[in-house]
């Protein structure tokens, strides 16, 4: 063998050995664009968990966390996830929104690798034995909880639905409406946020239909736009919306518009002295000089679940990693037990919360 050929072969062998010692974790989130309010919050939690693990020497040897921005474009999310899987990532934390998660799941299935979503909630994302996991509850839980709250706790019957016509609401609203019907409630009308003259239709619907409550179904920006019109209409009844309102940024920008608005979400007692909550809250404030929100907590838990699944010995395949994720039931995250069912759904209960004085407070249900 010629010397140059031998040297090349040795270099390739060494490169292969170096790559094999790396543990690549991809993080693909909408840091810019329409969904950036969620992506940036989730990323702050993810990064905090990984930085903490590295500093404490509790991360797998050779850990390399690769952050990528989808720019709120699902197609770009697909490209970024595929590139990371090709680099050898056994897992990508991503799909902050359901549209992103839906297309990124196809790539995960193609490569037989894990996609762990911190916040996507569409019911049709999970399948038994699949590669998709999430640390955020399904819309099936949220839709049921919202309907139960309106009928059982607020004692309302006639609900006007104000919806953003997107994938998120297409999964959530049928669940909400079905549960509402079972409980004796009724959808008296629907206004699509963003359609021509929707503001006038909303005002007219409130005046003519006289609903007991409004259910505002959409993402944060649509909720804020809708609440401007709701307040202009002087609606005095109950307003319930989705957990998509629960970022610190959206609540701060909403101000008086969102005061008194209810929504279901997982409960994180940020005042708890228990770990890992107390440590998370303290380090988050020290690192970002901000109060952590629900999305940051779920981002942190997505990273925690990943770190736990990569504990020594490091899994050699995505199949082994999947099995480890399914066996995390005794591990506790900030949002609760990191317990996944066979379809990859987290088993987290939802409770009703309310915005009071610019803060999210737990509503005492009857």
C-alpha positions in Angstrom: 0.0 0.0 0.0 1.3 3.4 -0.9 2.2 5.7 2.1 -0.3 8.4 1.0 -3.1 5.7 0.8 -2.1 4.3 4.2 -2.2 7.8 5.8 -5.6 8.5 4.2 -7.0 5.2 5.5 -5.7 6.0 9.1 -7.2 9.5 9.0 -10.6 8.1 7.9 -10.4 5.5 10.7 -9.6 8.1 13.3 -12.4 10.4 12.0 -14.8 7.5 12.2 -13.7 6.8 15.8 -14.1 10.4 16.8 -17.6 10.6 15.3 -18.6 7.4 17.0 -17.7 9.0 20.4 -20.0 11.9 19.8 -23.6 12.0 21.2 -25.4 14.4 18.9 -28.8 15.8 20.1 -30.6 18.0 17.7 -32.9 20.8 18.8 -35.1 22.2 16.0 -37.4 25.0 17.1 -39.1 28.2 15.7 -36.7 30.8 17.1 -37.9 33.4 14.6 -41.2 33.9 12.7 -44.8 33.7 13.8 -44.3 30.9 16.4 -41.1 32.4 17.9 -42.9 33.2 21.2 -43.1 29.4 21.8 -39.8 28.4 20.3 -37.7 30.9 22.2 -39.3 30.0 25.5 -38.9 26.3 24.9 -35.3 26.8 23.8 -34.5 28.7 27.0 -35.6 25.7 29.0 -33.8 23.1 26.8 -30.6 25.0 26.9 -30.7 25.5 30.6 -31.1 21.8 31.2 -28.2 20.8 28.9 -25.9 23.6 30.2 -26.6 22.5 33.8 -25.9 18.9 33.0 -22.6 19.7 31.3 -21.5 22.0 34.2 -22.3 19.2 36.7 -20.6 16.6 34.5 -23.8 14.6 34.3 -24.1 14.7 30.5 -23.0 11.8 28.3 -19.4 12.0 27.2 -19.0 13.7 23.8 -22.4 15.4 24.0 -23.0 17.9 21.2 -26.3 19.8 21.2 -27.0 21.3 17.8 -29.7 24.1 17.8 -31.5 24.9 14.6 -34.1 27.5 13.7 -37.2 26.5 11.7 -38.1 30.2 11.2 -41.7 28.9 11.9 -41.6 27.1 8.6 -42.5 23.4 8.8 -40.6 22.6 5.6 -37.4 24.1 7.0 -38.0 22.0 10.1 -38.0 18.9 8.0 -34.7 19.9 6.3 -33.0 20.7 9.6 -34.2 17.5 11.3 -33.1 15.4 8.3 -29.6 17.0 8.3 -29.2 16.2 12.0 -30.4 12.6 11.7 -27.9 12.2 8.8 -25.1 13.5 11.2 -26.0 10.7 13.5 -28.5 12.2 16.0 -30.6 9.5 17.5 -33.0 12.1 18.8 -34.2 15.5 17.8 -36.1 17.7 20.3 -38.5 19.6 18.1 -41.8 20.2 16.6 -42.8 23.1 18.9 -46.1 23.5 17.0 -48.3 20.7 15.6 -47.7 21.6 11.9 -44.0 21.4 12.4 -44.2 18.2 14.4 -46.5 16.6 11.9 -44.0 16.9 9.0 -40.9 16.3 11.1 -42.4 13.0 12.3 -42.4 11.7 8.8 -38.6 12.2 8.7 -38.2 10.6 12.1 -40.1 7.6 10.9 -38.0 7.5 7.7 -34.8 7.3 9.6 -36.1 5.3 12.6 -35.1 8.0 15.0 -36.8 9.8 17.9 -38.6 13.1 17.6 -39.4 14.4 21.1 -41.8 17.4 21.0 -41.8 19.9 23.9 -45.2 21.4 23.0 -47.0 19.9 20.0 -50.4 18.7 21.0 -52.4 17.5 18.0 -54.1 14.2 18.8 -53.1 12.6 15.5 -49.4 12.9 16.1 -48.9 9.8 18.2 -49.2 6.2 17.1 -48.5 3.0 19.1 -44.9 1.9 18.5 -44.0 5.0 16.6 -40.9 7.3 17.0 -42.8 10.4 18.2 -42.8 11.3 21.8 -44.1 14.5 23.6 -43.8 16.0 27.1 -46.9 18.1 26.4 -50.5 16.7 26.8 -52.6 15.9 23.8 -55.4 18.3 22.7 -57.8 15.4 23.5 -57.1 16.3 27.2 -57.3 20.0 26.7 -60.5 20.0 24.7 -62.3 17.9 27.3 -61.0 20.0 30.2 -62.1 23.3 28.6 -65.7 21.9 28.0 -66.0 20.5 31.5 -64.8 23.8 33.0 -67.4 25.9 31.1 -70.4 23.6 31.8 -69.6 22.2 35.2 -67.7 25.0 36.9 -69.1 28.1 35.2 -72.6 26.6 34.7 -72.8 28.0 31.1 -74.8 26.4 28.3 -74.5 28.6 25.1 -70.9 29.1 23.9 -69.7 31.2 21.0 -66.5 29.7 19.4 -63.9 32.1 18.0 -61.4 30.1 16.1 -58.2 30.4 14.1 -58.5 28.0 11.1 -55.3 26.1 11.5 -54.1 22.5 12.1 -54.0 23.1 15.9 -57.7 24.0 16.1 -58.7 21.3 13.6 -57.6 18.7 16.2 -58.8 20.6 19.3 -62.2 21.8 18.4 -63.9 18.5 17.5 -62.9 17.2 20.9 -64.1 20.3 22.7 -67.5 20.3 20.8 -68.1 16.5 21.4 -67.5 16.8 25.1 -69.6 20.0 25.3 -72.5 18.2 23.7 -72.2 15.3 26.1 -72.5 17.7 29.1 -75.5 19.5 27.7 -73.7 22.6 26.3 -74.2 24.1 22.9 -72.1 25.9 20.3 -74.4 28.7 19.2 -72.1 30.1 16.6 -68.6 30.2 15.2 -66.4 33.1 14.0 -63.2 32.5 12.1 -60.5 34.9 13.3 -58.8 36.5 10.3 -61.5 36.1 7.7 -63.0 39.1 6.0 -65.0 41.3 8.4 -64.5 38.8 11.2 -64.4 41.7 13.7 -67.9 42.9 12.7 -69.2 39.3 12.8 -67.8 38.8 16.3 -69.5 41.9 17.6 -72.8 41.0 15.9 -72.6 37.4 17.2 -72.1 38.6 20.7 -75.1 41.1 20.4 -77.5 38.8 18.6 -76.7 35.3 20.0 -76.1 36.4 23.5 -73.7 33.6 24.5 -72.9 32.8 28.1 -69.3 32.2 27.3 -66.7 32.5 24.6 -64.2 29.8 23.6 -61.2 31.4 21.8 -59.4 28.6 20.0 -56.0 29.4 18.4 -52.4 30.4 18.9 -51.3 33.4 20.9 -51.3 36.2 18.3 -54.8 35.2 17.2 -56.0 35.1 20.8 -54.6 38.7 21.4 -56.2 40.0 18.3 -59.5 38.4 19.2 -59.4 39.8 22.8 -59.1 43.4 21.4 -62.5 42.9 19.7 -64.0 41.0 22.7 -63.2 43.9 25.0 -64.5 46.5 22.5 -67.8 44.6 22.5 -68.0 44.8 26.3 -68.7 41.1 26.7 -69.2 40.4 30.4 -69.4 36.6 30.3 -66.7 33.9 30.8 -63.8 33.8 28.3 -61.9 30.5 28.0 -59.0 30.0 25.6 -56.2 27.6 25.0 -52.9 26.9 26.7 -51.2 28.7 23.8 -51.7 32.0 25.7 -49.4 30.9 28.6 -46.1 32.4 27.6 -44.7 35.3 29.6 -44.3 37.4 26.5 -48.0 36.9 25.4 -49.4 37.6 28.8 -47.3 40.7 29.2 -48.3 42.0 25.8 -51.9 41.2 26.4 -52.1 43.2 29.6 -55.6 44.1 30.5 -57.0 42.4 27.4 -56.3 39.0 28.8 -57.1 39.7 32.5 -59.6 37.2 33.8 -59.2 34.8 30.9 -59.3 31.1 31.7 -57.4 28.2 30.1 -56.4 24.6 30.8 -52.8 23.5 31.1 -50.5 21.4 33.2 -49.8 22.8 36.7 -46.3 23.8 37.6 -46.0 25.2 41.1 -43.1 27.6 40.6 -43.1 28.3 44.4 -42.5 24.6 45.3 -39.4 23.9 47.4 -39.2 20.4 45.8 -36.6 19.5 43.2 -36.3 19.7 40.3 -38.8 22.7 40.4 -36.9 24.8 42.9 -33.6 24.4 41.2 -35.1 25.1 37.8 -36.9 28.3 38.9 -33.7 29.6 40.7 -31.3 28.9 37.8 -33.8 30.2 35.2 -34.1 33.5 36.9 -30.3 33.7 37.5 -29.6 32.8 33.8 -32.2 34.9 32.0 -33.4 37.4 34.6 -36.9 36.2 33.8 -39.7 34.3 35.4 -40.0 30.8 33.7 -43.3 30.0 31.9 -45.0 26.7 31.1 -43.2 26.4 27.7 -39.8 26.8 29.3 -40.7 24.2 31.8 -41.7 21.7 29.1 -38.5 22.5 27.1 -36.5 21.8 30.3 -38.3 18.5 30.8 -37.7 17.4 27.1 -34.0 17.9 27.7 -34.2 16.1 31.1 -35.9 13.1 29.5 -33.2 13.0 26.9 -30.4 13.2 29.4 -31.9 10.5 31.5 -32.3 8.2 28.5 -28.7 8.8 27.6 -27.3 7.9 31.0 -24.3 5.5 31.0 -24.0 3.2 29.2 -25.0 5.4 26.2 -27.6 3.7 24.0 -26.2 2.4 20.8 -29.4 2.7 18.7 -32.6 4.6 18.5 -34.5 1.4 19.4 -32.6 1.2 22.7 -33.2 4.9 23.3 -36.9 4.5 22.6 -37.0 1.7 25.2 -35.3 3.9 27.8 -37.7 6.7 27.2 -40.6 4.3 27.8 -39.0 3.3 31.1 -38.6 6.7 32.6 -41.9 6.4 34.6 -40.1 6.9 38.0 -38.2 10.0 36.9 -39.7 13.4 37.8 -39.4 16.5 35.8 -40.5 20.1 36.5 -44.0 19.4 35.0 -44.4 16.0 36.7 -43.6 12.4 36.1 -41.8 11.7 32.8 -44.1 8.8 32.1 -44.8 8.0 28.5 -47.4 5.6 27.2 -46.8 3.2 24.3 -47.9 5.9 21.8 -45.4 8.4 23.2 -47.9 10.6 25.0 -47.0 12.0 28.4 -49.4 11.2 31.2 -49.9 14.6 32.7 -53.2 15.9 34.2 -54.5 19.3 33.2 -56.0 22.0 35.5 -57.8 25.3 34.9 -55.7 28.5 35.3 -56.7 32.1 35.1 -54.8 35.3 34.4 -54.9 37.6 37.4 -52.9 40.9 37.7 -50.7 39.8 34.8 -49.9 36.4 36.4 -51.1 32.9 35.8 -52.9 31.6 38.9 -54.5 28.2 39.6 -58.3 28.2 39.5 -60.0 26.3 42.3 -62.4 24.0 40.5 -65.6 22.8 42.1 
